Amino acid sequence: METSPKALTQPHQILIVSEDACQKVIGRREAFQAVESVFSSTAKGSAYNFPVVREAIGHAGALYGFKSGFDREGLVLGVKAGGYWPGNAAQGLTNHQSTVALFDPDTGQLKALVGGNYLTAVRTAASSAVSIAHLARKNAKVLGIIGAGFQSTFQLRAALEQRDFAKVVAWNAHPEHLARLADVCKEHGLPFEAVSPQALGAQSDVIITITSASEPLLQTDWIKPGTHLACMGTDTKGKQEVDQQLLAQATVFTDEIAQSISIGEAQHAVAAAILFVEQITPIGEVINSSHPGRKSEQEITLFDGTGVGLQDLAVASAAASLAEAHGLAQRVTL
Ligand code: NAD
C-alpha cells in the first residue's frame, strides 16, 4: 500500500531541553544513578553502544563525531553529536560542544534535543565516581587529580562523595589552573596541595587522570599498591595518560571493551601485547556482582573510562523527562 503524503508530513511535537534546564534537573545523584544503571544493563546485554565515529575535520583543530546506542530495557535510542574544539576556551566557550538527539524506538521519530555540554561533564564525573564506589579501597584517604581543565572540578566533586577523603593533591601542565581545584577543596574544608606527578603517585589512594595528554604522565613505579586509578582523559586513538606497563600490572576495568582497546587507555598496552582483551572487565559486571571487583587491599585497580554513548543517552533521557515534568522543556512542532 502506498504511504499517503499526509502520513509522510504529519507534524509531531519534540522537546527542546536547554543547557540551563539540564543543570536544574540533573545533579550528581541523578547522573550517578543513570550511569551506574546503564553500565549494569550493558553488562547484562540489554543495552549496547554502536561504533563511535570520531573524525579530525581539518578545521579549527576540531575532533567531531557521534556516540550512539540503544537501551532495550529503558527504551532509550539516540545519538550524541559533537566533539572537541581546542580553541573554544579562548573565546569563552567550553572546548567540548555536543547535543543529544533522542528518538522514539517504536517509530524512529525525533523525541527530544538536549544540550550535551553540562551533561557530558556530569556523566563523565559520574563514570569515574561509579568506578571509585565499586573499586577503591573503603579506607582511601588521599585523592590525586591529574589535570585541571573544564572536566576536573566535576570529577573532583563527584569523587569526594564516594570516600571519606582527608586530602586532595593535584598536578596540571599549567599550574595556574589548579586554583579551580583548590577552590572546591576550600568549599569542602579539605587540605589541597599542588605536587609533582611522582609525589602524587606516592601519596594517593585514588587517582583521576583527566587530561588531553598523548604521552604517559604517571610511571608504573610511582603508584602505591592498593591504588585505584580512573583514567578518564583518553578517549581517542593516540592519547595516553599513564605508562602502559601499569595496565599490565593492574586489574583493568572499563565502561566498554571495544572502546577501551581502540580509543581508551588500554589501546597502548593491548598493541604492545602486554595486556589482552580477556583481561579487561566491563565495570557493569562488578555492579551486577558477576565479577568480585577488587580482591585485595594491595591490588591496583584501573578503570579505563572511555565515555560511551549510552551514558549520554541515559542522562539526556532523564533530563528530558524531568525537564518536561517541571515545565522546563520547550515543545516545538516539527
Ligand atoms: P580542557 O581542554 O578543559 O583541559 C585539558 C586538560 O588537559 C588540561 O588540564 C591541560 O593542562 C591538560 N593537557 C593538555 N595537553 C596536555 C599534555 N600534553 N600533557 C599534560 N596535560 C595536558 O579539557 P576537559 O574538558 O577538561 O577534558 C579533558 C580531557 O578529557 C579531554 O582530552 C577530553 O577529550 C577528555 N574527556 C573524556 C571523556 C570521557 O568520557 N572519557 C569525557 C569528556 C572529556
Boltz pocket constraint, residues with backbone or C-beta under 6 A from the ligand:
constraints:
  - pocket:
      binder: B
      contacts: [[A, 84], [A, 95], [A, 96], [A, 120], [A, 124], [A, 146], [A, 147], [A, 148], [A, 149], [A, 150], [A, 151], [A, 152], [A, 172], [A, 173], [A, 174], [A, 210], [A, 211], [A, 212], [A, 213], [A, 214], [A, 215], [A, 217], [A, 231], [A, 232], [A, 233], [A, 234], [A, 235], [A, 305], [A, 306], [A, 307], [A, 308]]
      max_distance: 6.0
